[in-house]
Amino acid sequence: MVVPELRAWRAARPHVVRIARSVKPRLVRAAEAVRPPLTKAAQTLKPPLARATEAVKPLVRRPSTVQFTTGAATLGLVVAVTVVTAAGPWDSTGQRTAERDWAASRERAGGADHGLVSGTSGKAPAPAPSAVSVLAGLGRSTGSPPTEKALADVLGPLLDDPSLGAGRAGAVVDMATGERLYGKGADDALTPASTTKIATAVAALGAVGGDHRIPTRTVLEPGTEEVILVGGGDPTLTARKDANGNASLRSLADDTARALKSRKTAEVTLSYDTSLYAGSAVHPIGPNTNLAPVTALMADEARLDDSSSGPADRGADPAADAAKKFAELLKDRGIETTAPGPSKATDRAEPLAKVQSPPLSALVERMLTSSDNDIAEALARQTALASGEPASFAGGAAATGEELKKLGLPLKGARFADGSGLDRADKLTANLLTALLAEAAAPDRPELRPVLTGLPVAGFTGTLSKRYAGRPGTGLVRAKTGTLTGVHTLAGTVVDKDGRLLAFAFLASSNPPANPTTTQQTLDQLASTLATCGCD
Protein backbone atom coordinates (compact mmCIF):
# COMPACT_ATOMS: atom_id res chain seq x y z
CA MET A 1 0.00 0.00 0.00
CA VAL A 2 1.32 3.45 -0.90
CA VAL A 3 0.37 6.19 1.52
CA PRO A 4 -0.66 9.22 -0.58
CA GLU A 5 0.61 12.64 0.26
CA LEU A 6 -2.15 14.31 2.30
CA ARG A 7 -4.18 16.89 0.41
CA ALA A 8 -3.79 19.28 3.31
CA TRP A 9 0.00 18.88 3.18
CA ARG A 10 0.09 19.63 -0.54
CA ALA A 11 -1.78 22.86 0.12
CA ALA A 12 0.43 23.86 3.01
CA ARG A 13 3.26 25.72 1.30
CA PRO A 14 1.61 29.11 0.69
CA HIS A 15 0.06 29.12 4.16
CA VAL A 16 3.35 28.23 5.84
CA VAL A 17 4.91 31.24 4.12
CA ARG A 18 2.05 33.44 5.31
CA ILE A 19 2.39 32.16 8.87
CA ALA A 20 6.16 32.65 8.92
CA ARG A 21 5.80 36.25 7.73
CA SER A 22 3.48 37.01 10.63
CA VAL A 23 6.06 36.00 13.20
CA LYS A 24 8.45 38.52 14.70
CA PRO A 25 11.81 39.20 12.96
CA ARG A 26 13.66 37.41 15.73
CA LEU A 27 11.85 34.18 14.89
CA VAL A 28 12.62 34.60 11.21
CA ARG A 29 16.32 35.10 11.88
CA ALA A 30 16.44 32.06 14.12
CA ALA A 31 14.60 29.98 11.56
CA GLU A 32 17.18 30.97 8.95
CA ALA A 33 19.84 29.37 11.10
CA VAL A 34 18.19 25.98 10.91
CA ARG A 35 16.83 26.25 7.38
CA PRO A 36 19.61 24.40 5.49
CA PRO A 37 19.34 21.07 7.33
CA LEU A 38 15.54 21.26 7.54
CA THR A 39 15.18 22.17 3.88
CA LYS A 40 17.40 19.29 2.92
CA ALA A 41 15.38 16.96 5.14
CA ALA A 42 12.09 18.20 3.71
CA GLN A 43 13.31 17.80 0.13
CA THR A 44 14.46 14.31 0.99
CA LEU A 45 11.24 13.34 2.75
CA LYS A 46 8.53 14.59 0.39
CA PRO A 47 9.18 12.60 -2.80
CA PRO A 48 10.00 9.26 -1.13
CA LEU A 49 7.30 9.44 1.51
CA ALA A 50 5.09 7.02 -0.35
CA ARG A 51 8.08 4.79 -1.12
CA ALA A 52 8.97 4.72 2.57
CA THR A 53 5.79 2.83 3.27
CA GLU A 54 6.70 0.19 0.72
CA ALA A 55 10.22 -0.03 2.15
CA VAL A 56 9.00 -1.15 5.56
CA LYS A 57 6.62 -3.81 4.27
CA PRO A 58 9.18 -6.61 4.64
CA LEU A 59 9.48 -5.67 8.31
CA VAL A 60 5.75 -5.67 8.96
CA ARG A 61 4.32 -8.75 10.60
CA ARG A 62 0.71 -8.04 9.78
CA PRO A 63 -1.14 -5.66 7.39
CA SER A 64 -2.52 -3.48 10.17
CA THR A 65 0.97 -2.13 10.84
CA VAL A 66 0.29 0.33 8.03
CA GLN A 67 -1.72 2.17 10.67
CA PHE A 68 1.58 2.90 12.39
CA THR A 69 3.23 3.97 9.14
CA THR A 70 0.49 6.44 8.30
CA GLY A 71 0.29 7.94 11.77
CA ALA A 72 4.04 8.25 12.29
CA ALA A 73 4.61 9.78 8.86
CA THR A 74 1.86 12.31 9.44
CA LEU A 75 3.25 13.19 12.86
CA GLY A 76 6.76 13.59 11.48
CA LEU A 77 5.69 15.94 8.73
CA VAL A 78 3.74 18.08 11.18
CA VAL A 79 6.67 18.32 13.59
CA ALA A 80 9.00 19.24 10.72
CA VAL A 81 6.83 22.19 9.76
CA THR A 82 6.43 23.13 13.43
CA VAL A 83 10.20 23.43 13.85
CA VAL A 84 10.51 25.66 10.80
CA THR A 85 7.66 28.02 11.65
CA ALA A 86 7.13 27.67 15.41
CA ALA A 87 3.56 28.59 14.59
CA GLY A 88 1.74 25.28 14.33
CA PRO A 89 1.42 22.65 11.60
CA TRP A 90 0.33 23.17 8.03
CA ASP A 91 -2.89 25.06 7.45
CA SER A 92 -4.81 23.39 4.68
CA THR A 93 -7.46 26.06 4.13
CA GLY A 94 -6.46 29.09 6.15
CA GLN A 95 -8.61 27.78 8.98
CA ARG A 96 -6.07 27.73 11.77
CA THR A 97 -5.98 31.46 12.39
CA ALA A 98 -6.05 31.02 16.16
CA GLU A 99 -2.78 29.12 16.11
CA ARG A 100 -1.13 31.60 13.76
CA ASP A 101 -2.11 34.52 15.97
CA TRP A 102 -0.97 32.65 19.07
CA ALA A 103 2.45 31.94 17.57
CA ALA A 104 2.94 35.56 16.56
CA SER A 105 1.86 36.93 19.94
CA ARG A 106 4.21 34.63 21.84
CA GLU A 107 7.28 36.17 20.09
CA ARG A 108 9.26 32.98 20.17
CA ALA A 109 12.93 33.08 19.35
CA GLY A 110 12.47 30.16 16.99
CA GLY A 111 14.97 27.55 16.00
CA ALA A 112 15.42 24.27 17.81
CA ASP A 113 15.04 25.55 21.36
CA HIS A 114 11.89 27.65 20.83
CA GLY A 115 12.94 29.91 23.67
CA LEU A 116 10.63 32.58 25.06
CA VAL A 117 11.47 36.24 24.76
CA SER A 118 13.10 37.70 27.84
CA GLY A 119 10.58 39.11 30.26
CA THR A 120 7.75 36.73 29.46
CA SER A 121 6.41 34.34 32.03
CA GLY A 122 6.47 30.58 32.02
CA LYS A 123 8.97 28.05 30.81
CA ALA A 124 9.76 27.39 27.20
CA PRO A 125 8.92 23.98 25.79
CA ALA A 126 11.77 21.49 25.63
CA PRO A 127 13.62 21.29 22.30
CA ALA A 128 11.36 19.79 19.65
CA PRO A 129 12.57 16.62 17.94
CA SER A 130 13.61 16.86 14.32
CA ALA A 131 11.61 15.23 11.58
CA VAL A 132 14.28 12.56 11.18
CA SER A 133 14.07 11.31 14.77
CA VAL A 134 10.29 11.01 14.58
CA LEU A 135 10.24 9.37 11.18
CA ALA A 136 12.83 6.89 12.40
CA GLY A 137 9.81 5.04 13.75
CA LEU A 138 9.18 3.86 10.20
CA GLY A 139 12.21 1.63 10.45
CA ARG A 140 11.36 0.25 13.87
CA SER A 141 8.01 -1.31 13.15
CA THR A 142 9.35 -4.70 14.18
CA GLY A 143 10.22 -3.47 17.67
CA SER A 144 8.19 -4.90 20.49
CA PRO A 145 5.25 -2.89 21.82
CA PRO A 146 5.17 -1.97 25.50
CA THR A 147 4.16 -4.77 27.83
CA GLU A 148 1.14 -4.56 30.07
CA LYS A 149 3.23 -4.98 33.21
CA ALA A 150 5.73 -2.30 32.19
CA LEU A 151 2.94 0.16 31.40
CA ALA A 152 1.20 -0.64 34.67
CA ASP A 153 4.43 0.07 36.54
CA VAL A 154 4.85 3.55 35.05
CA LEU A 155 1.23 4.60 34.50
CA GLY A 156 -0.43 3.03 37.54
CA PRO A 157 1.07 5.37 40.15
CA LEU A 158 0.15 8.41 38.06
CA LEU A 159 -3.45 7.25 37.61
CA ASP A 160 -3.59 6.73 41.38
CA ASP A 161 -2.49 10.31 42.00
CA PRO A 162 -5.05 12.11 44.23
CA SER A 163 -4.95 15.12 41.89
CA LEU A 164 -7.15 13.20 39.44
CA GLY A 165 -10.05 12.94 41.87
CA ALA A 166 -12.25 9.97 42.65
CA GLY A 167 -13.10 9.03 39.07
CA ARG A 168 -10.25 8.09 36.78
CA ALA A 169 -9.73 5.77 33.84
CA GLY A 170 -7.04 5.07 31.29
CA ALA A 171 -6.27 2.92 28.27
CA VAL A 172 -3.34 2.48 25.86
CA VAL A 173 -3.61 0.77 22.47
CA ASP A 174 -0.94 -0.31 19.98
CA MET A 175 -1.95 1.43 16.74
CA ALA A 176 -0.11 -1.15 14.64
CA THR A 177 -2.26 -4.03 15.85
CA GLY A 178 -5.26 -2.46 17.57
CA GLU A 179 -4.40 -4.46 20.69
CA ARG A 180 -5.09 -2.91 24.06
CA LEU A 181 -1.81 -2.83 25.95
CA TYR A 182 -3.03 -1.31 29.20
CA GLY A 183 -6.30 -0.49 30.86
CA LYS A 184 -7.46 0.80 34.22
CA GLY A 185 -11.18 1.42 34.49
CA ALA A 186 -11.07 1.38 30.67
CA ASP A 187 -14.68 0.23 30.40
CA ASP A 188 -16.05 2.72 32.93
CA ALA A 189 -18.22 5.36 31.26
CA LEU A 190 -17.21 8.82 32.47
CA THR A 191 -17.95 12.38 31.40
CA PRO A 192 -15.56 12.99 28.47
CA ALA A 193 -15.94 16.77 28.05
CA SER A 194 -14.47 17.88 24.71
CA THR A 195 -12.89 14.53 23.86
CA THR A 196 -16.46 13.84 22.71
CA LYS A 197 -15.39 15.73 19.58
CA ILE A 198 -13.29 12.73 18.53
CA ALA A 199 -16.48 10.68 18.28
CA THR A 200 -18.27 13.55 16.54
CA ALA A 201 -15.46 13.76 13.98
CA VAL A 202 -15.37 10.03 13.23
CA ALA A 203 -19.15 9.90 12.83
CA ALA A 204 -19.32 12.96 10.57
CA LEU A 205 -16.49 11.82 8.30
CA GLY A 206 -18.00 8.35 8.07
CA ALA A 207 -21.54 9.50 7.36
CA VAL A 208 -20.92 12.57 5.21
CA GLY A 209 -17.40 12.22 3.83
CA GLY A 210 -14.37 14.48 4.04
CA ASP A 211 -14.95 16.13 0.66
CA HIS A 212 -18.43 17.40 1.50
CA ARG A 213 -18.85 21.19 1.56
CA ILE A 214 -21.72 22.93 3.33
CA PRO A 215 -23.57 25.40 1.07
CA THR A 216 -25.12 28.76 1.85
CA ARG A 217 -27.27 30.01 -1.01
CA THR A 218 -29.74 32.61 -2.20
CA VAL A 219 -32.89 31.89 -4.17
CA LEU A 220 -35.61 33.98 -5.80
CA GLU A 221 -39.24 33.09 -5.32
CA PRO A 222 -40.88 33.45 -8.76
CA GLY A 223 -43.33 36.29 -9.20
CA THR A 224 -42.69 37.78 -5.76
CA GLU A 225 -39.27 39.42 -5.97
CA GLU A 226 -38.53 37.76 -2.64
CA VAL A 227 -34.87 36.80 -2.19
CA ILE A 228 -34.28 34.18 0.49
CA LEU A 229 -30.92 33.61 2.16
CA VAL A 230 -30.92 29.86 2.82
CA GLY A 231 -28.70 28.52 5.59
CA GLY A 232 -27.04 25.14 5.10
CA GLY A 233 -25.45 24.88 8.51
CA ASP A 234 -21.99 26.33 7.79
CA PRO A 235 -20.67 27.77 11.09
CA THR A 236 -17.54 29.12 9.36
CA LEU A 237 -19.43 31.43 6.99
CA THR A 238 -17.83 34.84 7.39
CA ALA A 239 -18.82 38.43 6.74
CA ARG A 240 -15.26 39.68 7.28
CA LYS A 241 -13.26 41.21 4.44
CA ASP A 242 -10.61 38.51 4.68
CA ALA A 243 -12.51 35.27 4.34
CA ASN A 244 -9.30 33.35 5.07
CA GLY A 245 -10.48 30.29 3.18
CA ASN A 246 -14.02 30.28 4.55
CA ALA A 247 -17.22 30.80 2.60
CA SER A 248 -17.75 34.56 2.24
CA LEU A 249 -21.03 36.36 2.80
CA ARG A 250 -19.51 39.20 0.76
CA SER A 251 -18.91 36.91 -2.21
CA LEU A 252 -22.46 35.63 -1.90
CA ALA A 253 -23.68 39.24 -1.99
CA ASP A 254 -21.53 39.94 -5.07
CA ASP A 255 -22.98 37.01 -6.98
CA THR A 256 -26.54 37.61 -5.79
CA ALA A 257 -26.45 41.29 -6.80
CA ARG A 258 -25.04 40.34 -10.18
CA ALA A 259 -27.79 37.78 -10.74
CA LEU A 260 -30.51 40.27 -9.74
CA LYS A 261 -29.14 43.01 -11.97
CA SER A 262 -29.14 40.60 -14.90
CA ARG A 263 -32.89 40.27 -14.25
CA LYS A 264 -33.25 44.07 -14.15
CA THR A 265 -34.17 43.86 -10.45
CA ALA A 266 -32.90 46.50 -8.02
CA GLU A 267 -35.38 46.18 -5.13
CA VAL A 268 -36.29 42.95 -3.35
CA THR A 269 -37.93 41.59 -0.25
CA LEU A 270 -35.21 39.85 1.76
CA SER A 271 -35.94 36.81 3.93
CA TYR A 272 -33.85 34.09 5.55
CA ASP A 273 -34.45 30.35 5.89
CA THR A 274 -33.15 28.29 8.85
CA SER A 275 -35.57 25.40 8.43
CA LEU A 276 -32.80 22.84 7.83
CA TYR A 277 -32.31 22.52 11.59
CA ALA A 278 -34.90 21.26 14.07
CA GLY A 279 -35.44 21.58 17.79
CA SER A 280 -34.10 24.18 20.18
CA ALA A 281 -31.18 26.35 19.08
CA VAL A 282 -30.04 26.77 22.69
CA HIS A 283 -27.74 24.14 24.19
CA PRO A 284 -28.99 22.45 27.39
CA ILE A 285 -26.33 24.38 29.34
CA GLY A 286 -28.11 27.60 28.33
CA PRO A 287 -26.63 30.73 26.76
CA ASN A 288 -22.87 30.49 27.01
CA THR A 289 -19.79 32.22 25.65
CA ASN A 290 -18.46 28.83 24.51
CA LEU A 291 -21.24 28.28 21.98
CA ALA A 292 -23.59 30.37 19.87
CA PRO A 293 -27.26 29.39 19.48
CA VAL A 294 -27.11 26.49 17.03
CA THR A 295 -28.82 27.57 13.82
CA ALA A 296 -28.48 26.71 10.15
CA LEU A 297 -27.48 30.29 9.36
CA MET A 298 -24.81 32.31 11.14
CA ALA A 299 -21.80 34.45 10.26
CA ASP A 300 -18.50 34.28 12.16
CA GLU A 301 -20.07 31.99 14.76
CA ALA A 302 -22.17 34.98 15.89
CA ARG A 303 -19.11 36.39 17.67
CA LEU A 304 -19.45 39.99 18.77
CA ASP A 305 -15.70 40.60 18.62
CA ASP A 306 -12.94 39.85 16.12
CA SER A 307 -11.97 36.50 17.64
CA SER A 308 -11.97 33.27 15.65
CA SER A 309 -11.77 30.75 18.50
CA GLY A 310 -12.30 30.42 22.22
CA PRO A 311 -15.00 31.94 24.41
CA ALA A 312 -16.64 35.17 23.22
CA ASP A 313 -19.91 37.00 23.64
CA ARG A 314 -22.40 35.85 20.99
CA GLY A 315 -25.43 37.33 19.30
CA ALA A 316 -28.75 36.05 20.61
CA ASP A 317 -30.17 35.55 17.09
CA PRO A 318 -27.32 34.58 14.75
CA ALA A 319 -29.56 34.06 11.69
CA ALA A 320 -31.21 37.47 11.94
CA ASP A 321 -27.82 39.11 12.45
CA ALA A 322 -26.37 37.37 9.39
CA ALA A 323 -29.37 38.37 7.26
CA LYS A 324 -29.11 41.97 8.43
CA LYS A 325 -25.44 42.04 7.44
CA PHE A 326 -26.34 40.49 4.09
CA ALA A 327 -28.90 43.25 3.49
CA GLU A 328 -26.19 45.85 4.12
CA LEU A 329 -23.87 44.11 1.68
CA LEU A 330 -26.57 44.01 -1.00
CA LYS A 331 -27.28 47.71 -0.49
CA ASP A 332 -23.58 48.46 -1.00
CA ARG A 333 -23.89 46.63 -4.31
CA GLY A 334 -26.90 48.58 -5.54
CA ILE A 335 -29.72 46.30 -4.36
CA GLU A 336 -32.32 47.78 -2.01
CA THR A 337 -33.99 45.37 0.40
CA THR A 338 -36.68 45.33 3.03
CA ALA A 339 -35.76 44.56 6.62
CA PRO A 340 -35.11 40.79 6.55
CA GLY A 341 -37.47 38.36 8.26
CA PRO A 342 -37.76 34.57 8.58
CA SER A 343 -39.28 32.53 5.76
CA LYS A 344 -38.89 29.19 4.00
CA ALA A 345 -37.84 28.68 0.41
CA THR A 346 -40.24 26.69 -1.76
CA ASP A 347 -39.34 24.02 -4.29
CA ARG A 348 -40.17 26.52 -7.03
CA ALA A 349 -37.53 29.00 -5.94
CA GLU A 350 -34.94 29.83 -8.58
CA PRO A 351 -31.25 29.64 -7.56
CA LEU A 352 -29.34 32.91 -7.62
CA ALA A 353 -25.96 32.28 -5.99
CA LYS A 354 -24.12 29.88 -3.69
CA VAL A 355 -20.95 29.74 -1.60
CA GLN A 356 -19.53 26.66 0.07
CA SER A 357 -17.59 25.91 3.24
CA PRO A 358 -14.13 24.37 3.22
CA PRO A 359 -14.30 20.57 2.93
CA LEU A 360 -15.57 18.69 5.94
CA SER A 361 -12.08 17.26 6.50
CA ALA A 362 -10.77 20.80 7.12
CA LEU A 363 -13.69 21.59 9.44
CA VAL A 364 -12.89 18.46 11.45
CA GLU A 365 -9.26 19.50 11.81
CA ARG A 366 -10.17 23.00 12.93
CA MET A 367 -12.75 21.66 15.37
CA LEU A 368 -10.24 19.32 17.01
CA THR A 369 -7.28 21.69 17.06
CA SER A 370 -9.15 24.65 18.55
CA SER A 371 -11.88 22.62 20.29
CA ASP A 372 -14.47 24.60 18.37
CA ASN A 373 -17.90 23.89 19.87
CA ASP A 374 -19.84 25.65 17.10
CA ILE A 375 -18.26 23.47 14.42
CA ALA A 376 -18.80 20.38 16.57
CA GLU A 377 -22.54 20.96 16.85
CA ALA A 378 -22.76 21.75 13.14
CA LEU A 379 -20.96 18.50 12.27
CA ALA A 380 -23.30 16.50 14.51
CA ARG A 381 -26.23 17.95 12.57
CA GLN A 382 -24.60 17.14 9.24
CA THR A 383 -24.31 13.55 10.49
CA ALA A 384 -28.00 13.62 11.43
CA LEU A 385 -29.02 14.91 8.00
CA ALA A 386 -26.98 12.22 6.26
CA SER A 387 -28.52 9.57 8.52
CA GLY A 388 -32.14 10.67 8.16
CA GLU A 389 -32.37 11.99 11.72
CA PRO A 390 -33.70 15.43 12.69
CA ALA A 391 -30.92 18.03 12.68
CA SER A 392 -31.20 18.72 16.41
CA PHE A 393 -29.21 18.01 19.55
CA ALA A 394 -31.05 14.72 20.02
CA GLY A 395 -30.93 13.82 16.33
CA GLY A 396 -27.22 14.52 16.07
CA ALA A 397 -26.50 12.46 19.17
CA ALA A 398 -28.57 9.52 17.88
CA ALA A 399 -26.93 9.65 14.45
CA THR A 400 -23.45 9.73 15.99
CA GLY A 401 -24.15 6.60 17.99
CA GLU A 402 -25.61 4.78 15.00
CA GLU A 403 -22.66 5.67 12.78
CA LEU A 404 -20.15 4.43 15.36
CA LYS A 405 -22.18 1.25 15.78
CA LYS A 406 -21.77 0.58 12.04
CA LEU A 407 -18.02 0.70 12.54
CA GLY A 408 -18.22 -2.00 15.18
CA LEU A 409 -16.78 0.19 17.93
CA PRO A 410 -17.18 -0.68 21.64
CA LEU A 411 -20.18 1.43 22.64
CA LYS A 412 -21.10 -0.29 25.91
CA GLY A 413 -21.88 2.42 28.45
CA ALA A 414 -21.50 5.23 25.93
CA ARG A 415 -24.08 7.99 25.76
CA PHE A 416 -24.17 10.94 23.40
CA ALA A 417 -26.10 14.08 24.31
CA ASP A 418 -24.47 16.64 21.99
CA GLY A 419 -21.61 16.98 19.52
CA SER A 420 -19.33 19.27 21.51
CA GLY A 421 -19.03 17.59 24.89
CA LEU A 422 -20.40 20.58 26.79
CA ASP A 423 -23.25 18.44 28.09
CA ARG A 424 -22.32 16.47 31.22
CA ALA A 425 -24.81 13.81 30.14
CA ASP A 426 -22.25 12.63 27.58
CA LYS A 427 -20.54 9.42 28.72
CA LEU A 428 -17.61 7.69 27.01
CA THR A 429 -15.06 5.08 28.00
CA ALA A 430 -11.29 5.15 27.62
CA ASN A 431 -11.71 1.96 25.62
CA LEU A 432 -14.00 3.69 23.10
CA LEU A 433 -11.78 6.75 22.76
CA THR A 434 -8.70 4.66 21.94
CA ALA A 435 -10.76 2.52 19.57
CA LEU A 436 -11.89 5.67 17.74
CA LEU A 437 -8.27 6.77 17.29
CA ALA A 438 -7.20 3.33 16.11
CA GLU A 439 -10.06 3.29 13.62
CA ALA A 440 -8.92 6.66 12.28
CA ALA A 441 -5.48 5.15 11.61
CA ALA A 442 -6.78 2.01 9.90
CA PRO A 443 -5.47 1.62 6.34
CA ASP A 444 -8.97 0.89 5.05
CA ARG A 445 -10.37 4.08 6.61
CA PRO A 446 -8.50 6.91 4.84
CA GLU A 447 -11.57 9.13 5.09
CA LEU A 448 -11.06 9.24 8.87
CA ARG A 449 -7.44 10.43 8.79
CA PRO A 450 -8.29 14.10 9.61
CA VAL A 451 -9.17 12.88 13.11
CA LEU A 452 -5.45 12.26 13.64
CA THR A 453 -4.06 15.21 11.70
CA GLY A 454 -6.36 17.62 13.52
CA LEU A 455 -5.17 16.72 17.02
CA PRO A 456 -3.28 19.55 18.76
CA VAL A 457 0.50 19.17 19.06
CA ALA A 458 1.81 19.34 22.63
CA GLY A 459 3.47 22.66 23.37
CA PHE A 460 2.74 24.12 19.95
CA THR A 461 -0.81 24.24 18.67
CA GLY A 462 -4.43 24.66 19.64
CA THR A 463 -5.54 23.70 23.11
CA LEU A 464 -2.14 22.16 23.89
CA SER A 465 -0.15 25.26 22.91
CA LYS A 466 0.29 26.42 26.51
CA ARG A 467 0.77 22.99 28.05
CA TYR A 468 3.74 20.64 28.26
CA ALA A 469 6.30 23.37 29.04
CA GLY A 470 9.55 21.57 29.82
CA ARG A 471 8.03 18.11 29.44
CA PRO A 472 9.48 15.41 27.19
CA GLY A 473 6.16 15.00 25.36
CA THR A 474 6.54 18.41 23.70
CA GLY A 475 6.19 18.03 19.94
CA LEU A 476 5.55 14.29 20.26
CA VAL A 477 2.17 14.07 21.98
CA ARG A 478 -0.86 14.86 19.83
CA ALA A 479 -4.06 14.91 21.81
CA LYS A 480 -7.57 16.28 22.24
CA THR A 481 -8.19 17.95 25.55
CA GLY A 482 -11.41 18.02 27.53
CA THR A 483 -12.23 20.42 30.34
CA LEU A 484 -15.35 21.06 32.39
CA THR A 485 -15.54 22.04 36.04
CA GLY A 486 -14.30 18.95 37.87
CA VAL A 487 -13.69 17.05 34.61
CA HIS A 488 -10.39 16.76 32.74
CA THR A 489 -9.60 14.38 29.88
CA LEU A 490 -6.85 13.78 27.35
CA ALA A 491 -6.93 11.40 24.38
CA GLY A 492 -4.57 11.13 21.46
CA THR A 493 -1.45 9.53 19.99
CA VAL A 494 2.25 9.38 20.77
CA VAL A 495 5.32 7.64 19.37
CA ASP A 496 7.16 5.94 22.22
CA LYS A 497 10.91 5.59 22.67
CA ASP A 498 10.93 2.34 20.70
CA GLY A 499 9.11 3.87 17.72
CA ARG A 500 5.67 2.39 18.37
CA LEU A 501 2.68 4.59 17.65
CA LEU A 502 0.31 4.37 20.59
CA ALA A 503 -3.20 5.66 21.20
CA PHE A 504 -4.12 6.67 24.72
CA ALA A 505 -7.07 8.04 26.66
CA PHE A 506 -7.07 9.31 30.23
CA LEU A 507 -10.21 10.59 31.98
CA ALA A 508 -10.53 12.16 35.41
CA SER A 509 -13.43 13.59 37.38
CA SER A 510 -13.75 14.95 40.90
CA ASN A 511 -16.47 16.34 43.13
CA PRO A 512 -15.71 18.76 44.64
CA PRO A 513 -13.49 19.83 41.74
CA ALA A 514 -9.77 19.23 42.13
CA ASN A 515 -7.20 21.87 41.27
CA PRO A 516 -7.46 22.09 37.45
CA THR A 517 -3.81 23.00 36.88
CA THR A 518 -2.54 20.09 38.95
CA THR A 519 -4.96 17.67 37.31
CA GLN A 520 -3.94 18.76 33.81
CA GLN A 521 -0.26 18.44 34.73
CA THR A 522 -0.84 14.86 35.86
CA LEU A 523 -2.62 14.02 32.62
CA ASP A 524 0.20 15.62 30.65
CA GLN A 525 2.72 13.59 32.62
CA LEU A 526 0.86 10.39 31.75
CA ALA A 527 1.20 11.14 28.03
CA SER A 528 4.81 12.28 28.43
CA THR A 529 5.58 9.03 30.22
CA LEU A 530 4.36 7.14 27.17
CA ALA A 531 6.56 9.29 24.92
CA THR A 532 9.69 8.36 26.87
CA CYS A 533 8.70 4.80 27.66
CA GLY A 534 11.00 2.02 26.56
CA CYS A 535 8.59 -0.42 28.11
CA ASP A 536 9.12 -3.51 25.97
Secondary structure, 3 states (H helix, E strand, C coil): CCCCCCHHHHCHHHHHHHHHHHCCHHHHHHHHHHHHHHHHHHHHHCCCHHHHHHHCHHHCCCHHHHHHHHHHHHHHHHHHHHHHHCCCCCCCCCCCHHHHHHHHHHCCCCCCCCCCCCCCCCCCCCCCCCHHHHHHHHHHCCCCCCCHHHHHHHHHHHHCCHHHCCEEEEEEEECCCCCEEEEECCCCCECCHHHHHHHHHHHHHHHCCCCCCCEEEEEEECCCCEEEEECCCCCCCECCCCCCCCCEHHHHHHHHHHHHHHCCCCEEEEEEECCCCCCCCCCCCCCECCECCCCCCCCHHHECCCCCCCCCCECCCHHHHHHHHHHHHHHHCCCEECCCEECCCCCCCEEEEEEECCCHHHHHHHHHHHCCHHHHHHHHHHHHHHHCCCCCHHHHHHHHHHHHHHCCCCCCCCECCCCCCCCCCCEECHHHHHHHHHHHHCCCCHHHCHHHHCCCECCCCHHHCCCCCCCCCCCCCEEEEEEECCEEEEEEEEECCCCCEEEEEEEEECCCCCCHHHHHHHHHHHHHHHHCCCCC
